[in-house]
Amino acid sequence: MGLDDRAKAAAKNIEGKAQEAWGNVTGDPEDKAEGKAKQAESEVRHGVEDVKDNIKEKLD
């Protein structure tokens, strides 16, 4: 598993939280939705990396 992939997922999560917060401040539902979508994408990426780690551990 690449630390780089986890870092990218974390960055996507932070980006999503910031965009959602901005949407809350401005009242823009589109920004809020896009921010939540980015956070969900980040969770999926972390899940994929967890699966990769588990498989690698079992193979080693």
C-alpha positions as CSV (number, residue, x, y, z in Angstrom):
1,M,0.0,0.0,0.0
2,G,1.3,3.4,-0.9
3,L,1.6,6.0,1.7
4,D,1.1,8.4,-1.2
5,D,-2.3,7.0,-1.9
6,R,-3.4,7.5,1.7
7,A,-2.0,11.0,1.7
8,K,-4.0,11.8,-1.5
9,A,-7.2,10.4,0.2
10,A,-6.6,12.5,3.3
11,A,-6.1,15.6,1.1
12,K,-9.3,14.8,-0.8
13,N,-11.1,14.6,2.6
14,I,-9.8,17.9,3.8
15,E,-10.7,19.5,0.5
16,G,-14.2,18.1,0.7
17,K,-14.6,19.4,4.3
18,A,-13.4,22.8,3.3
19,Q,-15.8,22.9,0.3
20,E,-18.7,21.7,2.4
21,A,-17.9,24.4,5.0
22,W,-17.7,27.0,2.3
23,G,-21.1,25.9,1.0
24,N,-22.5,26.3,4.5
25,V,-21.1,29.8,4.8
26,T,-22.3,30.9,1.4
27,G,-25.6,28.9,1.4
28,D,-24.6,27.2,-1.8
29,P,-26.1,23.7,-1.8
30,E,-24.0,22.7,-4.8
31,D,-20.7,23.4,-2.9
32,K,-22.0,21.5,0.1
33,A,-23.0,18.5,-2.0
34,E,-19.7,18.5,-3.9
35,G,-17.8,18.7,-0.6
36,K,-19.7,15.7,0.8
37,A,-19.0,13.8,-2.4
38,K,-15.3,14.4,-2.1
39,Q,-15.4,13.2,1.5
40,A,-17.2,10.0,0.5
41,E,-14.6,9.4,-2.3
42,S,-11.9,9.8,0.3
43,E,-13.6,7.2,2.5
44,V,-13.8,4.8,-0.4
45,R,-10.1,5.3,-1.2
46,H,-9.2,4.6,2.4
47,G,-11.3,1.5,2.3
48,V,-9.6,0.3,-0.8
49,E,-6.2,0.9,0.8
50,D,-7.3,-1.1,3.9
51,V,-8.3,-4.0,1.7
52,K,-4.9,-3.9,-0.1
53,D,-3.1,-3.8,3.2
54,N,-5.1,-6.8,4.5
55,I,-4.4,-8.8,1.4
56,K,-0.7,-8.0,1.5
57,E,-0.5,-9.0,5.2
58,K,-2.1,-12.3,4.4
59,L,0.3,-13.0,1.5
60,D,3.4,-12.1,3.5
